Amino acid sequence: KPWWDVFTDYLSVAMLMIGVFGCTLQVMQDKIICLPKRVQPSQNHSSVSNVSQAVASTTPLPPPKPSPTNPATVEMKGLKTDLDLQQYSFINQMCYERALHWYAKYFPYLVLIHTLVFMLCSNFWFKFPGSSSKIEHFISILGKCFDSPWTTRALSEVSGEDSEEKDNRKNNMSRSNTIQSGPEGSLVNSQSLKSIPEKFVVDKSTAGALDKKEGEQAKALFEKVKKFRLHVEEGDILYAMYVRQTVLKVIKFLIIIAYNSALVSKVQFTVDCNVDIQDMTGYKNFSCNHTMAHLFSKLSFCYLCFVSIYGLTCLYTLYWLFYRSLREYSFEYVRQETGIDDIPDVKNDFAFMLHMIDQYDPLYSKRFAVFLSEVSENKLKQLNLNNEWTPDKLRQKLQMNAHNRLELPLIMLSGLPDTVFEITELQSLKLEIIKNVMIPATIAQLDNLQELSLHQCSVKIHSAALSFLKENLKVLSVKFDDMRELPPWMYGLRNLEELYLVGSLSHDISKNVTLESLRDLKSLKILSIKSNVSKIPQAVVDVASHLQKMCIHNDGSKLVMLNNLKKMTNLTELELVHCDLERIPHAVFSLLSLQELDLKENNLKSIEEIVSFQHLRKLTVLKLWHNSITYIPEHIKKLTSLERLAFSHNKIEVLPSHLFLCNKIRYLDLSYNDIRFIPPEIGVLQSLQYFSITCNKVESLPDELYFCKKLKTLKIGKNSLSVLSPKIGNLLFLSYLDVKGNHFEILPPELGDCRALKRAGLVVEDALFETLPSDVREQMKAE
């Protein structure tokens, strides 16, 4: 409560005591005392009837005065009325009801009722469910925020971020004041609580310690404050109710002053009473004494004074409510003093409650503001993270990645632990689904860091950290939902060699994909875009001259406008995967430095254009797998430089003999097709080391296959073979053989001549393996 509410509460108690005191007097004492009123007799005594009437209607005449000559015989006697106690009580009640003014009768009760109404108006918002729940919740949170160890810690830490010079100057001033004037002197010198910076009030020794339990409590407080703010800022019921009850109190004050001032004079000590009860008492006119009139008169004046002060206080409250907007609250002063710049301004009921708290004690809102700051919350999360993820725990998660680098994967954390930067041997850092990642300057401690992966992370980076990454980072992988989410600092990594971009785009954005200029990536050699773009981004042209590998995985979306490929004159590897290509792009044929081409998962049915590959003298790897190719054209014989050829997962039925004129082939994959016959020309491939026809319809293998004596891997499983030739023993380097899923009844013992073939490298049914001689089985099982 602000000071005026406390003050009016005390005034209400004083007025209530006046009312209770008056009511008590009304109940415990006689309210009014009446006596018959004497009427002077008429001057005309001639009529006997008039005399008798006067005698009957007035009090008896006083006795004759005593003779002054004999004072000893004087006897004082009252006027005779011949009325008994019952009649007096009746007269008192009748005159109280008929003759006494209503204000004099009901004054104590009015005071009591008015005071109760004042008290009800002042406290109604504490009882009404719509407002009391918000107030109680706010007070509960406010107390916890005020007492939380994190409040003290946060204020001291943020204050400690100021320049050292400023801190030293202020600390020296504080210390000199303490030395010169002692405790009392320091209190005298401080102008107000607002002028005392929080860091001087804080004990640094206690501020430094925050255990795990306190950290969790502070974290819960942040969540409570967030939800409470969202709930309370939606409406202004508290402000409206407080204004209305204040206006009601002012109106009531004016009414009370008006009618009390007019009626206070009606409280009189003597009252004339004329009631027609002559037939019961013998009298008609009475003179009454209101026993409490004098006291009630004084109480009414006192009550008016209290009400006047009460009303003036309410008028001041109205002035405070309307002279500035209380539906907005700015933490500008707190931001300046504490250094926490991101404390947001609030509005509506939340703002009004903070204004009220400031009237009670401004220190509350200052300490409460800590829990509105995102910076403060992030610092707390960081502290909790550091406590949870110690360097030893992080080292347990280290593993080797695909690039043969020591990698630390961190998934779905609340932030990036500072302890990560203590693992100096780290080479690759992988962050997945982590919000509000801040890469600090301490990343410079990771001298071996070369690779960074950011998968669905919002990242901010310190300028010193960016300078470090520009010099050291070699590989960057970013997973995004929108191209605009790509970190803007990645375009300045001048020593970056590999860039991997992964993310799905909406249909409209995929048509107009734009990347910022890659001109500064002067060392970029590998660019991979796994998305659903409809064309190669124009920015790729910036690095076309020194790009060596380009990968586009297009998630089934059709890729058109490939003319930009022609500018990549130094490209050695190209992957166009799942791009819905129906033909081999003509732009590929101009890449004279191309060594590897992968057209996996497209919609290729005919590859007649393959003849143009003869101009690519350096092409050694051609992957046309996972397409709909039905035949291999004879022109393939012109690709004499091919060493690896993949035609798996197509619809090929016939193998042309011209295929085997590419006598440099070391790797040939024809699995998952409809091939029934293997030409004997396969024996020409003397360099063949890998041959797979898994999942075809082959019924027999030519003996010429076993002339390929360098063969190390042979996959002939899931076919229609019934006999395995004993000549397989000629394959002395064979280390992997898959024959499972055929119609073999026995394996040739000559398998024992394949000294490099072990049991782990032989894929065969257990029953069929048992058909081998025991010595051959033992040889294969031996390490």
GURO-882380 format. One record per residue (C-alpha): x, y, z. Coordinates in steps of 0.2 Angstrom, whole numbers, plus 5000, padded with zeros to 4 digits. Layout:
N
REC     u     v     w
REC     X     Y     Z
...
//
This chain:
783
REC     u     v     w
REC  5000  5000  5000
REC  5006  5018  4996
REC  5007  5030  5011
REC  4990  5038  5008
REC  4981  5021  5009
REC  4990  5017  5025
REC  4986  5035  5032
REC  4967  5033  5027
REC  4967  5016  5035
REC  4972  5024  5051
REC  4959  5038  5049
REC  4946  5025  5046
REC  4950  5016  5062
REC  4949  5033  5071
REC  4932  5036  5063
REC  4926  5019  5067
REC  4931  5021  5085
REC  4920  5037  5085
REC  4906  5028  5078
REC  4908  5013  5090
REC  4910  5025  5105
REC  4894  5034  5100
REC  4884  5019  5098
REC  4890  5012  5114
REC  4884  5028  5123
REC  4867  5027  5114
REC  4864  5009  5121
REC  4871  5011  5138
REC  4864  5028  5144
REC  4847  5036  5144
REC  4844  5045  5127
REC  4833  5059  5133
REC  4825  5065  5149
REC  4809  5075  5148
REC  4798  5084  5161
REC  4781  5092  5159
REC  4782  5110  5154
REC  4773  5123  5165
REC  4761  5135  5156
REC  4757  5152  5164
REC  4738  5153  5170
REC  4726  5165  5161
REC  4724  5183  5168
REC  4705  5181  5168
REC  4699  5172  5184
REC  4681  5176  5182
REC  4676  5160  5175
REC  4676  5145  5186
REC  4677  5133  5172
REC  4692  5142  5165
REC  4700  5140  5182
REC  4696  5122  5184
REC  4703  5119  5166
REC  4719  5128  5169
REC  4721  5118  5185
REC  4718  5102  5175
REC  4730  5106  5161
REC  4744  5114  5170
REC  4755  5110  5185
REC  4749  5115  5202
REC  4753  5133  5208
REC  4769  5134  5219
REC  4766  5136  5237
REC  4766  5153  5245
REC  4783  5160  5248
REC  4789  5159  5266
REC  4789  5174  5276
REC  4806  5182  5277
REC  4803  5186  5295
REC  4805  5168  5299
REC  4819  5160  5288
REC  4821  5145  5299
REC  4804  5138  5293
REC  4809  5139  5275
REC  4808  5121  5266
REC  4813  5119  5248
REC  4801  5108  5238
REC  4800  5104  5219
REC  4785  5106  5208
REC  4772  5092  5210
REC  4768  5083  5194
REC  4759  5067  5200
REC  4767  5057  5187
REC  4775  5040  5190
REC  4790  5031  5183
REC  4781  5022  5170
REC  4773  5038  5163
REC  4790  5047  5163
REC  4798  5032  5153
REC  4783  5033  5141
REC  4785  5052  5139
REC  4804  5050  5136
REC  4802  5037  5122
REC  4788  5047  5114
REC  4798  5063  5114
REC  4814  5054  5108
REC  4804  5047  5093
REC  4794  5063  5089
REC  4803  5078  5094
REC  4822  5074  5093
REC  4830  5078  5076
REC  4835  5062  5066
REC  4853  5067  5064
REC  4854  5068  5083
REC  4847  5051  5085
REC  4857  5042  5071
REC  4873  5051  5071
REC  4884  5037  5079
REC  4876  5025  5067
REC  4879  5036  5052
REC  4897  5038  5057
REC  4899  5019  5059
REC  4891  5015  5042
REC  4901  5029  5032
REC  4917  5022  5040
REC  4913  5004  5035
REC  4909  5010  5017
REC  4926  5020  5017
REC  4935  5004  5023
REC  4925  4993  5010
REC  4930  5005  4996
REC  4948  5005  5001
REC  4950  4986  5002
REC  4937  4979  4990
REC  4951  4976  4976
REC  4960  4965  4989
REC  4944  4954  4990
REC  4937  4954  4972
REC  4943  4938  4963
REC  4948  4947  4947
REC  4960  4959  4956
REC  4964  4950  4972
REC  4972  4935  4963
REC  4983  4946  4953
REC  4988  4956  4968
REC  4992  4941  4978
REC  5002  4933  4964
REC  5012  4949  4961
REC  5016  4951  4980
REC  5021  4933  4981
REC  5033  4934  4966
REC  5039  4951  4971
REC  5044  4944  4988
REC  5053  4930  4980
REC  5062  4941  4968
REC  5067  4953  4982
REC  5075  4939  4992
REC  5082  4928  4978
REC  5101  4926  4979
REC  5101  4928  4960
REC  5095  4946  4961
REC  5110  4951  4971
REC  5122  4941  4960
REC  5115  4948  4944
REC  5115  4966  4950
REC  5133  4964  4956
REC  5139  4955  4940
REC  5131  4968  4928
REC  5138  4982  4938
REC  5155  4973  4937
REC  5154  4974  4918
REC  5157  4993  4919
REC  5175  4999  4916
REC  5188  4996  4929
REC  5191  5014  4931
REC  5174  5019  4935
REC  5173  5004  4947
REC  5189  5009  4956
REC  5184  5027  4957
REC  5167  5023  4965
REC  5174  5010  4977
REC  5187  5022  4983
REC  5174  5036  4986
REC  5164  5023  4996
REC  5179  5017  5006
REC  5184  5035  5010
REC  5167  5039  5016
REC  5167  5024  5027
REC  5184  5027  5034
REC  5181  5046  5038
REC  5164  5046  5045
REC  5161  5028  5051
REC  5144  5019  5049
REC  5134  5034  5056
REC  5143  5046  5044
REC  5140  5035  5029
REC  5121  5035  5033
REC  5121  5054  5035
REC  5130  5056  5018
REC  5118  5045  5008
REC  5104  5056  5002
REC  5091  5042  4999
REC  5090  5024  4995
REC  5089  5027  4977
REC  5105  5036  4977
REC  5114  5020  4983
REC  5121  5010  4969
REC  5116  4991  4971
REC  5134  4985  4970
REC  5138  4995  4986
REC  5124  4987  4996
REC  5128  4969  4990
REC  5140  4958  4999
REC  5152  4952  4985
REC  5156  4936  4995
REC  5138  4930  4996
REC  5135  4936  4978
REC  5148  4925  4971
REC  5140  4909  4978
REC  5125  4902  4969
REC  5122  4883  4971
REC  5112  4872  4960
REC  5096  4873  4970
REC  5096  4892  4970
REC  5099  4892  4952
REC  5084  4881  4948
REC  5073  4892  4960
REC  5079  4908  4950
REC  5075  4899  4934
REC  5058  4895  4940
REC  5055  4913  4945
REC  5060  4919  4927
REC  5046  4908  4920
REC  5033  4914  4933
REC  5037  4932  4929
REC  5036  4929  4911
REC  5019  4921  4912
REC  5013  4933  4925
REC  5017  4948  4914
REC  5008  4940  4899
REC  4993  4938  4910
REC  4992  4954  4918
REC  4998  4966  4904
REC  4982  4960  4894
REC  4970  4971  4905
REC  4968  4986  4916
REC  4955  4980  4929
REC  4967  4984  4944
REC  4969  5002  4938
REC  4951  5004  4933
REC  4945  4997  4950
REC  4957  5008  4960
REC  4951  5024  4951
REC  4933  5020  4953
REC  4935  5016  4972
REC  4945  5032  4974
REC  4931  5042  4965
REC  4918  5034  4975
REC  4927  5039  4991
REC  4929  5057  4985
REC  4910  5058  4981
REC  4905  5051  4998
REC  4917  5063  5006
REC  4908  5078  4998
REC  4891  5071  5002
REC  4896  5068  5021
REC  4904  5086  5022
REC  4889  5094  5014
REC  4875  5086  5025
REC  4885  5085  5041
REC  4889  5103  5040
REC  4871  5108  5038
REC  4864  5096  5051
REC  4877  5097  5065
REC  4868  5112  5072
REC  4853  5101  5075
REC  4861  5092  5089
REC  4854  5103  5103
REC  4855  5100  5122
REC  4837  5106  5126
REC  4822  5101  5115
REC  4804  5106  5116
REC  4792  5092  5114
REC  4774  5094  5110
REC  4764  5077  5109
REC  4746  5074  5111
REC  4747  5062  5126
REC  4737  5072  5138
REC  4724  5058  5140
REC  4738  5047  5147
REC  4749  5059  5157
REC  4738  5074  5159
REC  4751  5085  5150
REC  4754  5090  5132
REC  4770  5101  5132
REC  4786  5095  5138
REC  4804  5101  5140
REC  4817  5088  5136
REC  4836  5086  5139
REC  4846  5077  5126
REC  4859  5070  5138
REC  4872  5066  5124
REC  4870  5081  5114
REC  4885  5090  5120
REC  4896  5075  5117
REC  4889  5071  5100
REC  4891  5089  5095
REC  4910  5088  5099
REC  4911  5070  5091
REC  4903  5077  5075
REC  4915  5091  5074
REC  4929  5079  5077
REC  4922  5067  5064
REC  4920  5081  5051
REC  4939  5085  5054
REC  4944  5067  5051
REC  4933  5066  5035
REC  4940  5082  5029
REC  4958  5075  5030
REC  4952  5059  5023
REC  4944  5067  5008
REC  4959  5078  5005
REC  4970  5063  5005
REC  4958  5055  4992
REC  4959  5071  4981
REC  4978  5069  4982
REC  4976  5051  4976
REC  4965  5056  4962
REC  4978  5069  4957
REC  4992  5056  4958
REC  4981  5044  4947
REC  4978  5057  4933
REC  4992  5069  4932
REC  5003  5056  4923
REC  4999  5039  4914
REC  5000  5025  4926
REC  4997  5012  4913
REC  5015  5013  4907
REC  5030  5010  4918
REC  5048  5014  4912
REC  5063  5006  4920
REC  5074  5020  4913
REC  5081  5024  4930
REC  5084  5006  4934
REC  5093  5003  4917
REC  5104  5018  4920
REC  5109  5013  4938
REC  5111  4994  4936
REC  5118  4994  4918
REC  5105  4981  4913
REC  5100  4989  4896
REC  5087  4977  4890
REC  5074  4978  4904
REC  5058  4981  4895
REC  5045  4995  4899
REC  5028  4987  4904
REC  5010  4993  4903
REC  4992  4991  4910
REC  4990  4983  4927
REC  5008  4977  4927
REC  5013  4995  4926
REC  5001  5001  4939
REC  5006  4988  4952
REC  5024  4994  4949
REC  5019  5012  4952
REC  5011  5007  4968
REC  5026  4997  4974
REC  5037  5013  4970
REC  5026  5022  4982
REC  5030  5009  4995
REC  5048  5006  4992
REC  5057  5009  4975
REC  5070  4996  4979
REC  5057  4982  4976
REC  5054  4987  4958
REC  5073  4989  4955
REC  5077  4971  4961
REC  5061  4964  4953
REC  5067  4972  4936
REC  5081  4959  4936
REC  5069  4945  4932
REC  5062  4955  4917
REC  5079  4956  4909
REC  5083  4943  4895
REC  5101  4947  4898
REC  5100  4942  4916
REC  5090  4926  4912
REC  5103  4921  4899
REC  5117  4924  4912
REC  5107  4913  4924
REC  5105  4899  4911
REC  5123  4901  4907
REC  5128  4898  4926
REC  5116  4883  4927
REC  5123  4876  4911
REC  5141  4878  4917
REC  5137  4870  4933
REC  5128  4855  4924
REC  5141  4853  4910
REC  5158  4852  4918
REC  5173  4850  4907
REC  5175  4831  4912
REC  5156  4828  4907
REC  5159  4836  4890
REC  5175  4826  4887
REC  5165  4810  4889
REC  5154  4816  4873
REC  5169  4818  4862
REC  5169  4807  4846
REC  5177  4806  4829
REC  5166  4813  4815
REC  5165  4809  4796
REC  5180  4822  4793
REC  5191  4812  4805
REC  5190  4827  4817
REC  5187  4826  4836
REC  5169  4832  4838
REC  5159  4838  4853
REC  5140  4836  4848
REC  5128  4846  4859
REC  5109  4844  4856
REC  5094  4853  4863
REC  5103  4863  4877
REC  5097  4879  4884
REC  5113  4888  4878
REC  5131  4885  4875
REC  5141  4881  4891
REC  5156  4891  4894
REC  5165  4876  4899
REC  5166  4870  4881
REC  5180  4883  4878
REC  5191  4874  4891
REC  5192  4858  4880
REC  5207  4864  4870
REC  5209  4848  4860
REC  5192  4851  4852
REC  5193  4851  4833
REC  5174  4851  4828
REC  5159  4859  4838
REC  5142  4853  4833
REC  5127  4863  4840
REC  5109  4856  4837
REC  5092  4864  4842
REC  5100  4877  4854
REC  5092  4894  4856
REC  5101  4910  4859
REC  5119  4904  4856
REC  5131  4917  4860
REC  5149  4913  4854
REC  5160  4923  4866
REC  5178  4929  4864
REC  5184  4914  4874
REC  5182  4903  4859
REC  5200  4909  4854
REC  5206  4896  4867
REC  5201  4882  4855
REC  5217  4883  4845
REC  5213  4866  4836
REC  5195  4871  4831
REC  5192  4870  4812
REC  5174  4864  4810
REC  5158  4872  4816
REC  5140  4864  4814
REC  5125  4875  4818
REC  5108  4865  4816
REC  5093  4876  4819
REC  5102  4887  4831
REC  5100  4906  4833
REC  5118  4912  4834
REC  5126  4929  4840
REC  5144  4931  4840
REC  5157  4942  4849
REC  5168  4953  4837
REC  5184  4945  4844
REC  5176  4927  4841
REC  5172  4932  4823
REC  5190  4937  4821
REC  5196  4921  4827
REC  5184  4911  4816
REC  5189  4921  4801
REC  5207  4915  4803
REC  5204  4897  4809
REC  5187  4890  4803
REC  5189  4878  4789
REC  5172  4869  4788
REC  5154  4877  4792
REC  5138  4868  4792
REC  5122  4877  4794
REC  5104  4870  4795
REC  5090  4882  4792
REC  5072  4885  4789
REC  5073  4901  4779
REC  5088  4908  4770
REC  5086  4924  4780
REC  5091  4914  4795
REC  5108  4911  4789
REC  5121  4920  4800
REC  5127  4935  4792
REC  5144  4933  4798
REC  5147  4917  4788
REC  5150  4928  4773
REC  5166  4935  4780
REC  5175  4919  4784
REC  5189  4921  4772
REC  5198  4905  4776
REC  5183  4894  4775
REC  5186  4879  4764
REC  5169  4869  4765
REC  5151  4876  4767
REC  5136  4865  4770
REC  5119  4873  4769
REC  5104  4862  4774
REC  5086  4867  4775
REC  5068  4867  4767
REC  5061  4882  4759
REC  5043  4887  4755
REC  5037  4886  4737
REC  5038  4904  4734
REC  5055  4907  4742
REC  5063  4892  4733
REC  5059  4900  4716
REC  5069  4916  4721
REC  5083  4910  4732
REC  5095  4923  4736
REC  5112  4922  4745
REC  5122  4937  4750
REC  5138  4939  4741
REC  5151  4925  4744
REC  5165  4936  4737
REC  5175  4936  4753
REC  5175  4917  4754
REC  5191  4916  4744
REC  5197  4899  4751
REC  5180  4890  4748
REC  5182  4874  4739
REC  5167  4864  4743
REC  5149  4871  4743
REC  5134  4859  4747
REC  5116  4865  4747
REC  5103  4852  4753
REC  5087  4861  4750
REC  5073  4863  4737
REC  5080  4877  4726
REC  5074  4879  4709
REC  5090  4886  4702
REC  5108  4888  4708
REC  5109  4904  4718
REC  5118  4918  4708
REC  5130  4921  4723
REC  5138  4905  4719
REC  5146  4913  4704
REC  5157  4923  4716
REC  5166  4908  4720
REC  5165  4899  4704
REC  5183  4901  4699
REC  5190  4892  4714
REC  5176  4880  4719
REC  5181  4862  4717
REC  5166  4853  4723
REC  5148  4857  4721
REC  5133  4847  4729
REC  5115  4851  4727
REC  5103  4839  4735
REC  5086  4845  4730
REC  5073  4835  4739
REC  5064  4830  4723
REC  5061  4848  4718
REC  5065  4851  4699
REC  5081  4860  4696
REC  5082  4871  4681
REC  5093  4885  4674
REC  5110  4876  4677
REC  5119  4888  4665
REC  5129  4894  4681
REC  5138  4878  4681
REC  5148  4883  4665
REC  5157  4896  4675
REC  5164  4883  4687
REC  5179  4879  4677
REC  5189  4871  4691
REC  5175  4860  4697
REC  5181  4842  4700
REC  5166  4835  4709
REC  5148  4838  4705
REC  5133  4830  4714
REC  5115  4834  4708
REC  5105  4823  4719
REC  5086  4821  4719
REC  5084  4836  4707
REC  5070  4828  4695
REC  5082  4828  4680
REC  5075  4820  4665
REC  5091  4822  4655
REC  5109  4825  4659
REC  5112  4844  4659
REC  5122  4850  4645
REC  5131  4862  4656
REC  5140  4848  4663
REC  5149  4844  4647
REC  5158  4860  4648
REC  5167  4856  4665
REC  5183  4850  4658
REC  5191  4847  4675
REC  5177  4836  4681
REC  5182  4820  4689
REC  5167  4814  4698
REC  5148  4816  4693
REC  5134  4810  4704
REC  5116  4810  4697
REC  5108  4800  4710
REC  5089  4799  4713
REC  5084  4808  4697
REC  5071  4804  4683
REC  5084  4799  4670
REC  5077  4786  4658
REC  5089  4788  4643
REC  5107  4793  4644
REC  5111  4795  4625
REC  5120  4811  4630
REC  5133  4801  4638
REC  5143  4801  4622
REC  5147  4820  4627
REC  5157  4814  4642
REC  5171  4808  4630
REC  5177  4827  4631
REC  5179  4826  4650
REC  5196  4817  4649
REC  5198  4818  4668
REC  5181  4810  4672
REC  5184  4794  4683
REC  5168  4792  4693
REC  5151  4792  4686
REC  5136  4788  4697
REC  5119  4786  4688
REC  5111  4776  4702
REC  5093  4777  4708
REC  5086  4782  4692
REC  5074  4774  4678
REC  5088  4769  4666
REC  5082  4755  4655
REC  5098  4752  4644
REC  5116  4757  4643
REC  5121  4765  4626
REC  5136  4758  4616
REC  5144  4776  4617
REC  5149  4772  4635
REC  5165  4763  4627
REC  5172  4780  4623
REC  5173  4784  4642
REC  5190  4776  4643
REC  5195  4785  4659
REC  5181  4779  4670
REC  5187  4770  4686
REC  5170  4769  4696
REC  5153  4766  4688
REC  5137  4765  4697
REC  5121  4759  4689
REC  5112  4752  4704
REC  5093  4754  4707
REC  5088  4756  4689
REC  5079  4745  4676
REC  5093  4739  4665
REC  5089  4722  4657
REC  5104  4719  4646
REC  5123  4723  4648
REC  5131  4729  4632
REC  5148  4721  4629
REC  5155  4738  4625
REC  5153  4743  4643
REC  5168  4732  4647
REC  5179  4741  4635
REC  5181  4754  4649
REC  5195  4743  4655
REC  5201  4755  4669
REC  5185  4752  4679
REC  5189  4747  4697
REC  5172  4748  4704
REC  5156  4742  4695
REC  5139  4742  4704
REC  5125  4734  4694
REC  5114  4729  4709
REC  5095  4730  4709
REC  5091  4729  4691
REC  5083  4716  4679
REC  5100  4709  4672
REC  5099  4691  4667
REC  5116  4688  4658
REC  5134  4694  4662
REC  5144  4695  4645
REC  5160  4685  4646
REC  5169  4701  4641
REC  5169  4706  4659
REC  5186  4697  4660
REC  5194  4712  4651
REC  5192  4722  4667
REC  5209  4717  4675
REC  5208  4731  4687
REC  5191  4727  4694
REC  5191  4727  4713
REC  5172  4729  4717
REC  5158  4720  4707
REC  5140  4719  4713
REC  5125  4712  4704
REC  5115  4709  4720
REC  5096  4708  4717
REC  5096  4704  4699
REC  5090  4689  4689
REC  5107  4681  4684
REC  5107  4662  4682
REC  5125  4659  4679
REC  5142  4668  4680
REC  5154  4667  4666
REC  5171  4659  4670
REC  5180  4675  4663
REC  5174  4684  4679
REC  5187  4674  4688
REC  5201  4681  4677
REC  5198  4698  4687
REC  5211  4692  4699
REC  5212  4709  4708
REC  5194  4707  4714
REC  5191  4710  4732
REC  5173  4712  4734
REC  5160  4701  4725
REC  5142  4703  4728
REC  5131  4690  4719
REC  5117  4688  4732
REC  5098  4687  4728
REC  5100  4680  4710
REC  5095  4664  4702
REC  5112  4656  4703
REC  5113  4637  4706
REC  5132  4633  4705
REC  5147  4643  4711
REC  5162  4639  4700
REC  5177  4631  4708
REC  5187  4644  4698
REC  5183  4656  4712
REC  5199  4650  4720
REC  5208  4661  4708
REC  5203  4677  4717
REC  5217  4677  4729
REC  5213  4695  4735
REC  5194  4692  4738
REC  5189  4698  4756
REC  5171  4700  4754
REC  5159  4688  4746
REC  5140  4689  4746
REC  5131  4673  4739
REC  5116  4673  4750
REC  5098  4671  4742
REC  5103  4660  4728
REC  5100  4641  4724
REC  5116  4634  4729
REC  5117  4617  4736
REC  5135  4617  4740
REC  5150  4629  4741
REC  5166  4624  4732
REC  5181  4619  4743
REC  5191  4630  4732
REC  5185  4645  4743
REC  5199  4640  4754
REC  5211  4646  4742
REC  5205  4664  4745
REC  5216  4667  4759
REC  5210  4684  4762
REC  5192  4678  4764
REC  5186  4676  4782
REC  5170  4671  4790
REC  5164  4689  4793
REC  5167  4693  4775
REC  5157  4678  4769
REC  5138  4682  4768
REC  5130  4665  4766
REC  5117  4654  4774
REC  5123  4645  4789
REC  5118  4628  4782
REC  5127  4631  4766
REC  5143  4637  4775
REC  5143  4620  4784
REC  5145  4611  4766
REC  5163  4618  4766
REC  5176  4606  4772
REC  5180  4608  4791
REC  5198  4614  4788
REC  5192  4627  4776
REC  5179  4633  4789
REC  5192  4633  4803
REC  5203  4643  4791
REC  5190  4656  4788
REC  5185  4657  4807
REC  5203  4660  4812
REC  5208  4678  4815
//
